Amino acid sequence: MDRRQRLGVRSRGDSIQLDFQYRGVRCRETLKIPPTSANLKFAQRKRETILFEIEKGTFRYSEHFPKSRRAKLFGETESIPISDALDRYLDSKFRSCEPSSYRTYKSAVEQHLRPTFGALPISELTTGAVQEWIAGLTISNKRINNVLIPLRGICADAFIDGLIPRDPMARIRNLSHRAKEPDPFSFDEVEAILAATKGQVKNLFQFAFFTGLRTGELIAIEWSDIDLEKKIAHIRRSVVLGQEKRPKTASGERDVILLPPALESLKAQQPLTRFKGGRVFYNPKSEKPWANDEQIRLQFWNPLIKRTGLRHRPAYNTRHTYASMMLTAGENPMWVAHQMGHSDWGMIRKVYGRWIPDNDVSGGKKLFAAWSRRGQDQSVS
């Protein structure tokens, strides 16, 4: 047997194989070079270098054998820039999520993550670096949590794929934040808003105040969804970022009872768009269906609120106003939840709890009466 074979170097066909121990594992790696005398000497020196580095604790498998599967076993693989990982993340989300969600992810990547971490190899991202970066941000806690979503995604994928030995985001917790309480309009404010506008814009906002529809549902509703005889609106679709889609959940598809003010707005809208075929509400500036909520907000809602002199609140508050009006009037919270497209009344209780009347002065009396009767029955026996 050749002395080199005894020292862990041997010919193998048109290649040379090295044999050594690392972390208790017997490793065999092939050098794809012909087993000439000179190459065998080279292989022997390489093996001696490897053994020396193992002894000193400086050996990195991937530096000597970058394409080896064992590099992955020992947590050593070629790293990729975070920017590339973010690109892949956005590509996958573009195909799998709603346009509004994709826009949120892309904004987080382009405004925050790529400028800060893009050039860094993902293997060099540390928990401490992320924590320090978060501490210096001046955006809201809710926004920070949203920005972290893509970063969590690429790190989790890299860890699962064996590209990094640990996930640096595993110990990064979401920041606490308190959702803003609804700020609905009062009856007087609703009347002031409707009195300050006219035509299709008035019809649109009056219908919004008295149906509680989301803005996307409002601009997507068609005349074929309206049953004036039964006084019902069938909610089956929504428009988000100019794209029509079905509701996310089964509860989103619902029949909304049309209250008298909502019916009044539809009757006023009928001669304007009923025979155009399709959508109920049109943008009076273009005489075309609304493309998105931004058109409503910028072209009409913001100027309208400014004109009335009322404290500014988003157009989405028409929905909050509907919920508060219904609950204050004593409507069943379960019924209100159904009208608004919630699967149960948990969200109503959580978001609009302070508008649910608590005026049952007889509360607890029925239990007391039953307990009293029980005492009387026992004394008779």
N, C-alpha and C positions, 0 to 999 in steps of 0.2 A: 504494500500500500504506500502511495506517495506521501511524503511527510506533510505536504500542504493539506491533503485530505484529512489527516489526523488533526490538523490545526483548524478545521472548519471551513476549508476552501476546497471545492472540487469541481471538476469539469462535469457538465451536464449537457450533452449534445453539442450544440453550437453556442452554449452559454456557460456561465460560471455561477455556482451557487455558494452563498455564504450561510454559515450555520452558527448561531450564537444564542445565549440566554439573556432575556430582558424581562425584568419584573416577574421572574419565576416562569416565564413562558419560553419554550423553545421556538426560535424564529429562524425560518429559512427564507432567504431572499435571493432572487435571481438577477444577475447582471447580464444584460443582453449584449455581451461582447464575446468574440471568439476566444476559446481557451488557449491562447498562445502563451509561451513562457513569460513574456513581458506582462501580459494581461493578468496572468495568475499571480505574479508578484504584486501588481497593482491591487488586486483583490485582497491579497493577504495584508497589505498595508492598510487598506480601507477597514478590514475587519479589526485590526489592531487599534485603529483610531476609534472605532465604535466601542470596543471594550474599554478603552481608556476613558471615553466620555461617559460610559455607563458607570464606571467606578467613581468618577468625579461628580456625577449627578447632572451633567450638562447635555446628555444625549437627547436629541429630538428625532424621533423616528422619521417624521415627514421631511426633515432636511436631507436625510440620506436616501430615503425611499418615498418620494412624494406621491407616487401612484399606488403605493401598497395599501391593501385592505387593512393591514395591521396598524397603519397610522390612525385609522378611524377607531380601531379597538382601543388604542391607547389615548384617545381623545385628541389626536393631532391630525388635523386635516387642513388643507389650504383654505384660508379664510376668504370671504368675499366682502367688498365694500358695502356698508349699510345702504348706500344709495341704490345699488343694484337690487338688494333685497327689498327695498321699498318699492322699486319699479315692479318687481314680480308681485308684490302684495297688491298694488293698485290694479294690475292686470287681472288678477283673480277676482277682485272685488267688482271690477267693471262688468264681469260676466255673471256674477252671482248675487248682487244686491241691488236695492232700489236706487234710482238716480239721486235722490236726496241724500241717502247714506253715502254713496260714492263721492258726492260733492264734499261732504263733511270730512271723509278720509283724505281726499286729495288736498283739501285746504290744510289739514294738519301736517301732511307730508311736505307740501311746498312752502308753507309759511314758517314752520317750526323745525321739523325733524331733519329735512335735507340740509338746510343751511347750518344746522348745529352739528349733526353727526354723519352727514352724507359721505365724507371722504374717509371716515374711520372704518377699519376692518371690523366686522361684526364680532370677531373673536377678542377684540380689544375693548369692547364696551363693558364698563363696570357699573355695578350698582351705585357706587359712590359718585361717579360722574353724572349719572342720571339724577340722583338726589340733589346734587349741587345745582344742576341746570334747572330743576323744578323750583328750587328755592329762589332763583333769580327771575322767574317769570312774573309778569304783571297782569296776566289774564285771570279770569275767574276760575275757581276750583272746578266747576263743572266743565269749562272749556279745557282745562288741563287734563282732566280725566278722559275727555274725548280725544285729545291730541295723543295721549299715551296708547290708545287702542292699536294703531298700526305698529308702534314700537313693540308692544307686547306680542303682537301677531308674528312679526319676523323673528323675534328672539325665541318664541316657543317653537316655531318651525325649525329654526337652526339647531335647537337643542334636540328635538326629535330626530332630525336628520343626521345627528352626530357631528355637526360642524363646530359646535362649541361644547365644552365639558359641563357647563352649567348655564342656567338661564338667569342673566343679570336682572331681569324684571320680576323674578319670582318673589322678591321681598319688597317690591314697590307696591304699596297699597294705594287705592283710590283715595283722593282727598274728600273730606266731608263737605257737603254743601246743602244748603236749605233751599228748596224750590220756592220761587216767588209765589206768594198767595195770589189767587185771582183778584182782579180789581175791576169788577163789573160796573157798568153804567147804571144809574138810577132811572126810574121811569121818566122823570123830568128831563134827564140828560138824553135819553132815547128820543123823546119828543123834540128836543132842541136840535138834535142831529138830523132827524127826518125833515124838520121844518126848514132846515138850511140848504136843502138840495131838492132836486125834482127829477122827473123823467125816469130813465132806466137806472140811474145811480140810486135814486130814492127807492125804487122797486127792489133793487139788489140788496141794499142794506136793511130794508124793512123785512124782507124775506129771511135774511141772515139772523136778525134779532129775534125773530119769532119761530125759527126752526132749530137753531143751534147747530147748523151744519158747519163742518170744517170748511175752510176756504176752498180747498181742492174739490170737495163734494159740491160746493155751491156753484162753481163755474163749470162743473162737468154735467150738471143735471140737464136732462132733455125733456121736451114736452111729452114724449112718450112715457116718461117716468111719472107724469102727473095724472092723477085721477081726481078731477074736480068734483065729480059726483059723490065719490066716497070720501073726499077730502083727505087724500093720502098722497104722499110723495114717496116713490120707490127709490131708495138709495142703492145704486148698484155699481157706481164707478167714481173715480176721483181723477183730477188732473194735477200732476206733480212735475214741476220743471218742464211744463209743456207736453208731458207724456201722459196719456190716459192709461189708467190701470184699475184693477179691481181692488176692493178693500183688502187689507192684510188679513183680517180675521172674519170668521163667519158672522160674528155679531155686527161687523161693519156694514153688512148687507141687511138693510132693515126698511121697515115702512114707518115713515114719520107722519104723525097726525098733523094736519094743517089747521092751525088756529086761525080765527077770523082775520087778524092783521096779515098773516101770510097769504091767505086766500085773496085778500084785497090787493096785495102787491102783484099776485099772479094775474088777476083780472085786468089790472092796469098795464101789465106787461104783454098781455095777449096780442093786442093789435100791432105791437112793435116787432115781435119776433115769431109769433105763433106759426105763421105761414112761410117762414124761411126754411123750416125743416131743420131739426136738430136741437141745438142748445136753447135754453130758456133765456139766459142773460148774455147780452152783447156789450162790448165796449162802445159807448156812443161816439167816441172819437174816431174809431176805425170802422164802425158798423160791422165788426167781426166778433166771433166768440172770444171771450177772455183767454189769453194764452197762459197766464200765470198770475199768482197772487201779487207779484211785484208791480204789475200794471195797476191793479186796484189800489195798492198802498200808496204808490208814488203819485199817480195821476189824479186820484180822487179822495182817498181816505185822509191822508195827511193834510192836504189843503182844506178839506171840510172841517176837520177837528180844529184847525187853526182859526177858521172863519167863525166857528161857534164860540171861541174863547174858552172852551172846556179844557181841563187837564188832559194832556195827550195820553192815550192808551192805544195799543196795537189793534188792528182790525180784527184780530182773532178774539178780542174781548167781546165781540158780538156773541160768541159761543158761551163765554163765561156769564154774560148777562142773561142769556136764555136760561141757563141752569139755575142761577140765583133767583130769577123771577119765579120759575116753576116751584122750586123748593120753598121759597118764602110764602108762596100761595098755599102751601100745604100738600102739594102733589106727592104721590108715593115715590120715594127715591128709586125703587126698582123700575117703575115706569119711566122716570126721567133717565135712568141709566140706559134703558132700551132705546129711548128716543135719540140719545146721543151716541149710540153705537158701542156701548160698553157691554162686556159679557156678563157682568154682575154689578152690584151697586157698591163694591169695595172702593173703586176709584171715586165715585160720587161722594162717599163718606169721607174719604181721605182729603179730597181737594175742596169739596164744597160743604163740609160738615157744619160750618158755622151758620149756614143758611137753612139748615134743617130745623124746623121749629121744635122746641122742647117745652111744650106748654100743656102737657097732660097732667093736670093737678091731681088726678086720681091714681097716678102711678104708685104701685105698691099696695093699694087698698084691696085689690082682689085677692092677693096672697094673704093679707091680714084677715080678710073675711073668711077665707077657706080655713085658715088656722083656727080661727075662733069657733067655727062650726065644728071642727074636729074636737075641740075641747068640750063643747057642749054635748056632742054625741057620746064621748067617753064618760061624762058625768051621769048621763041618763042610763047607760048600761051598768 
